[in-house]
Amino acid sequence: MPVSIETLRKFVAPEIIFGNGSRHLAGEYCKKFYIENPMIVTDKGVMDAGWTDQVARTLIERNIDPVIFSQVTPNPRADEVMMGAKIYNQAKCDAIIAVGGGSPMDCAKGIGIVVSSSGHILDYEGVDRISAPLPPMIFIPTTAGTSADVSQFCIINDTKRLVKIAIISKIVIPDIALIDPETTTSMDPYLTACTGMDALAHAVEAFASTAASKITDVHALEAIRLLTTHLPRIGNRPHDLALRENIMLASMQAGLAFSNAVLGAVHAMAHSLGGLLDLPHGECNSLLLEHVINFNYSAAPERFKVIAQNLGLDTRGWGQRETKNALFDKIRSLRYQLGISKSLGQVRVTQQDIPDLSEKALNDACLLTNPRKTNKRDIETIYEEAL
């Protein structure tokens, strides 16, 4: 009997070690992988918080002397990837350990791509463009939102075209994710809020995606439930490790969902914003999410009704219009409660930017699985509503 490929779904994930203190296992896993000369990819903020040094010490205790590359900025740039790859090759490194948020982790993936496949990092934009396996990769996230530690996405800023490109391939999934909630205690309240809303956007878009499946739905809905319950409380209890653990768990669940179901217009538009104006990724997603849901609702009303229910809304007796409006209000209320109350206009986006932003978003790979087909004018309208 012939198999219809449209009905099949794959699910890929790294080996995950979850829990407080898991960062201290980096040296042990290097020994298991026979790693002798790893490169740690990190950034200044993570180094100042002490996490990089703690991880490095677990290596040194096992007679492994790491090379540290910390020239990573928010929205990691292509030239930073190329610089890191050059240092990796010169030092004859044999593995990559990422310690940080989305920027160091994406930069680490980019370095891995370049040292294994050569060429320039921007050559690999798109889906399944990588042909060679990457060096062993151990990722230790220090934020709860980006989920680059479990995903097959790598996002790099092309500063010449002023756009963030998406590289999507199961080859960039790390070998080991040491997910340690303790590392998120160094995030300030606004970063905590933005990364938490980023995780929510991952979960919502994965559940509404045209590539969603019963496997990814489980992770997406659990992430939504966890974030709805725990994220609003973290502002008053920033040092509560139980809350941090649940938010980090939600981020991981959302990452497993979107890595396999892909995303939608929120991320396509956020990548365009981040590339043009160098805005924080989580903030961009936060300011767009409610507006994209409003646009997409008619294409998947039953899916969005389930999302609304898992956000805590009692939809019994409601029609589609009532549910859509309540969902819009719920997302907006949540981000306002978290202190994310700006509009796009308040983060320097202008009406004149919108045609260019929309053109770039239209070419983003994340738009392929958006539940509603979109054209440039649709995207322009969403940006305008978010101004």
C-alpha positions in Angstrom: 0.0 0.0 0.0 1.6 3.4 -1.0 2.3 5.8 1.8 1.2 9.4 1.5 4.0 11.6 2.6 1.6 14.4 3.5 0.3 12.3 6.5 3.8 11.6 7.9 5.5 13.6 10.6 9.0 13.4 12.0 10.2 14.4 15.4 13.9 15.1 16.3 15.4 16.2 19.6 18.8 16.2 21.3 19.7 14.2 24.4 18.3 16.4 27.2 19.5 16.6 30.8 17.1 18.9 32.7 17.5 20.2 36.2 19.2 22.5 38.6 23.0 22.0 38.4 23.0 20.2 35.1 25.5 22.8 33.8 28.2 21.1 35.9 28.0 18.0 33.7 29.7 19.7 30.8 33.1 18.2 31.6 31.7 14.8 32.1 30.0 14.9 28.6 33.2 16.1 27.0 35.0 13.0 28.4 32.2 10.8 27.1 32.6 12.3 23.6 36.4 12.1 23.8 36.5 15.9 23.4 40.0 17.3 24.0 39.9 20.9 22.8 36.4 22.5 22.8 35.5 26.0 22.0 33.0 27.7 24.4 30.8 30.2 22.6 29.3 32.8 25.0 28.9 36.5 25.4 30.0 39.2 27.8 26.8 39.3 29.9 26.9 35.5 30.5 30.6 35.8 31.4 29.9 38.6 33.8 27.1 36.5 35.4 29.7 33.7 36.1 28.1 30.9 34.1 30.9 30.7 31.5 33.5 30.4 34.2 31.6 27.7 36.0 31.3 25.6 32.9 34.9 26.1 32.0 35.9 24.9 35.4 34.1 21.6 34.9 36.3 21.1 31.8 39.6 22.2 33.5 38.9 19.8 36.3 39.1 17.0 33.7 42.3 18.4 32.1 40.4 19.9 29.2 41.5 23.5 28.4 38.8 25.3 26.4 39.1 28.1 23.9 36.6 30.8 24.8 34.9 32.9 22.1 32.8 35.7 23.5 32.6 38.2 20.7 28.9 37.6 20.2 26.4 40.4 20.2 22.5 40.3 20.4 21.1 39.1 17.1 24.4 37.4 16.2 26.0 38.7 13.0 27.4 36.8 10.1 30.8 38.3 10.6 30.9 37.1 14.2 30.2 33.6 13.0 33.0 33.8 10.5 35.4 35.2 13.1 34.5 32.3 15.5 35.0 29.7 12.8 38.4 31.1 12.0 39.5 31.0 15.6 38.0 27.5 15.9 40.1 26.2 13.0 43.3 28.1 14.1 43.0 26.6 17.6 42.3 23.1 16.1 39.2 22.8 18.2 37.2 19.5 18.1 33.8 20.5 19.6 31.5 23.4 20.5 30.0 24.2 23.9 27.4 27.1 23.8 26.7 28.9 27.1 24.2 31.6 26.9 20.9 32.7 25.4 19.7 32.6 21.8 22.6 34.7 20.5 25.5 32.6 21.6 23.6 29.4 20.8 22.8 30.5 17.2 26.3 31.8 16.7 27.6 28.4 18.0 25.5 26.6 15.4 26.7 29.0 12.7 30.3 28.3 13.6 29.6 24.6 13.5 28.1 24.9 10.1 31.1 26.8 8.7 33.8 24.6 10.1 32.2 21.4 8.9 30.9 22.6 5.5 33.2 25.5 4.7 32.0 28.5 2.7 30.2 31.4 4.2 27.4 31.1 6.8 24.9 33.0 4.6 25.3 30.3 1.9 23.1 28.0 4.1 20.0 30.1 4.4 16.8 28.0 3.9 15.8 24.5 4.6 18.1 21.4 4.5 21.1 23.2 2.9 23.7 21.6 5.1 25.4 18.4 3.8 28.1 17.6 6.4 27.7 16.7 10.1 28.7 19.4 12.7 31.3 18.9 15.4 30.0 17.6 18.7 27.8 20.3 20.3 26.9 20.7 24.0 24.4 23.6 24.7 23.7 25.2 28.0 20.9 27.8 27.8 20.9 30.7 30.2 17.5 32.1 29.1 14.1 30.5 29.1 12.6 31.3 25.7 14.7 30.8 22.6 15.1 27.0 22.8 18.0 27.0 20.4 19.3 24.2 22.6 16.7 21.8 21.4 15.7 23.1 17.9 16.7 22.7 14.3 16.8 26.5 13.7 19.8 28.8 13.5 19.0 32.5 13.1 21.8 34.8 11.9 21.8 38.5 11.2 22.8 39.5 7.6 24.0 43.1 8.2 24.4 43.8 4.5 20.8 43.0 3.6 19.5 44.1 7.1 17.6 40.9 7.6 17.8 37.9 9.9 18.1 34.7 8.0 16.8 31.3 9.1 18.8 28.1 8.6 16.7 25.1 9.3 18.2 21.6 9.4 18.2 18.7 11.8 21.9 18.7 11.5 22.1 21.8 13.7 20.3 20.1 16.6 22.8 19.9 19.5 24.0 16.5 20.7 23.4 17.4 24.4 21.2 20.0 26.0 22.1 20.7 29.6 19.0 22.7 30.6 19.7 24.2 34.0 16.9 26.5 35.4 19.4 28.1 37.9 21.2 29.9 35.0 18.0 32.0 34.4 18.3 33.7 37.7 20.7 36.3 36.2 18.1 37.5 33.8 16.6 40.9 34.5 12.7 41.2 34.8 12.3 42.6 31.2 14.4 39.9 29.6 12.6 37.3 31.6 9.3 38.6 30.3 10.4 38.9 26.7 11.9 35.4 26.6 8.8 34.0 28.3 6.6 35.6 25.6 9.0 34.2 23.0 8.3 30.7 24.4 4.6 31.4 24.3 4.9 32.5 20.6 6.7 29.3 19.8 4.0 27.2 21.4 1.1 29.1 19.8 2.6 29.1 16.4 3.6 25.4 16.6 0.1 24.4 17.6 -1.5 26.5 14.8 1.2 25.4 12.2 0.2 23.5 9.1 2.9 21.0 10.0 1.6 20.4 13.5 1.0 16.8 14.6 -0.3 14.9 17.6 3.3 14.6 18.8 4.1 18.3 18.7 0.6 19.3 20.0 1.4 17.6 23.4 4.5 19.8 23.9 2.9 23.0 22.6 -0.2 22.8 24.8 1.9 21.8 27.9 4.1 24.9 27.3 1.0 27.2 27.0 -0.4 25.8 30.3 2.9 26.1 32.1 3.5 29.7 30.9 0.0 30.8 31.7 0.3 29.5 35.2 3.8 30.5 36.1 5.1 33.4 34.0 2.8 36.1 35.5 4.1 35.3 39.0 7.9 35.5 38.3 7.9 39.3 38.4 7.1 39.3 42.2 9.2 36.2 42.9 12.3 36.5 40.6 14.4 34.2 42.8 11.8 31.4 43.2 13.6 28.4 41.7 10.4 26.4 41.4 8.9 29.1 39.2 12.1 29.3 37.2 12.1 25.6 36.7 8.5 25.5 35.4 9.2 28.4 33.0 12.4 26.7 31.7 10.4 23.5 31.3 7.8 25.4 29.3 10.5 26.9 27.1 11.9 23.4 26.4 8.4 22.0 25.6 7.7 24.9 23.2 11.1 24.4 21.6 10.4 20.7 21.0 7.1 21.7 19.5 8.2 24.4 17.1 11.4 22.7 16.1 9.3 19.9 14.6 6.1 21.8 13.6 7.9 25.0 12.5 6.4 28.4 13.1 4.5 31.1 11.3 4.0 34.8 10.5 5.0 36.0 14.0 8.5 34.8 13.6 8.8 35.7 9.9 7.9 39.3 10.8 10.0 39.3 14.0 13.1 38.2 12.0 12.5 41.1 9.6 12.2 43.6 12.4 15.3 42.3 14.2 17.4 42.4 11.0 16.4 46.0 10.1 16.4 47.6 13.5 18.5 45.2 15.6 15.6 44.8 18.1 15.5 42.0 20.7 13.8 38.9 19.3 11.6 38.2 22.2 10.3 41.7 22.3 9.5 41.6 18.6 7.5 38.4 19.0 5.7 39.9 22.0 4.5 43.0 20.1 3.3 41.0 17.1 1.7 37.9 18.6 -1.8 39.1 19.3 -2.1 40.8 15.9 -1.0 37.7 14.0 -3.4 35.6 16.0 -6.1 38.0 15.0 -5.2 37.7 11.3 -4.8 33.9 11.4 -7.9 33.0 13.5 -10.3 32.4 10.6 -7.9 29.8 9.0 -7.9 27.6 12.1 -10.7 28.5 14.5 -10.8 25.2 16.3 -7.1 25.2 16.9 -7.2 28.7 18.3 -10.1 27.8 20.5 -8.0 25.1 22.1 -5.2 27.6 22.6 -7.7 30.0 24.2 -8.8 27.2 26.6 -5.3 26.3 27.5 -4.6 30.0 28.3 -7.4 29.7 30.9 -10.4 31.2 29.0 -13.8 29.6 29.4 -15.0 29.5 25.8 -18.3 27.6 26.5 -21.1 29.2 24.6 -18.8 31.5 22.7 -18.9 32.0 18.9 -15.8 32.5 16.8 -15.9 36.3 17.1 -16.1 36.2 20.9 -13.3 33.7 21.2 -11.1 35.6 18.8 -11.6 38.9 20.6 -11.0 37.3 24.0 -7.9 35.6 22.8 -6.5 38.9 21.5 -7.3 40.6 24.8 -5.7 37.7 26.8 -2.4 37.8 25.0 -2.3 41.6 25.2 -3.2 41.6 28.9 -0.5 39.0 29.6 2.3 41.0 28.0 1.1 44.2 29.7 1.1 42.4 33.0 4.7 41.4 32.3 5.7 45.0 31.6 5.8 44.7 27.7 3.4 47.6 27.0 5.0 49.2 24.0 3.8 49.3 20.4 6.0 48.9 17.3 6.0 52.6 16.9 7.5 53.0 20.4 10.5 50.8 19.4 11.4 53.0 16.4 9.3 51.3 13.6 7.8 53.8 11.2 5.2 53.6 8.5 8.0 54.1 6.0 9.7 50.9 7.2 6.7 48.7 6.6 7.1 47.9 2.8 10.7 46.8 3.3 9.9 44.8 6.4 7.0 43.1 4.7 9.0 42.2 1.6 11.6 40.5 3.8 9.1 38.7 6.0 7.4 37.4 2.9 10.6 35.5 2.0 11.2 34.0 5.4 11.0 30.2 5.7 8.8 30.4 8.8 5.9 31.8 6.7 5.6 28.4 4.8 3.7 26.8 7.7 1.6 29.8 8.7 -2.1 28.6 8.9 -3.3 31.4 6.6 -1.8 32.1 3.3 -0.4 35.6 3.2 0.6 38.2 0.7 2.7 41.3 1.1 -0.4 43.5 1.7 -1.5 41.2 4.5 1.8 41.5 6.3 1.8 45.2 5.8 -1.6 45.4 7.5 -0.4 43.4 10.5 2.6 45.7 11.0 0.3 48.7 10.7 -2.1 47.4 13.3 0.9 46.8 15.6 2.3 50.3 15.2 
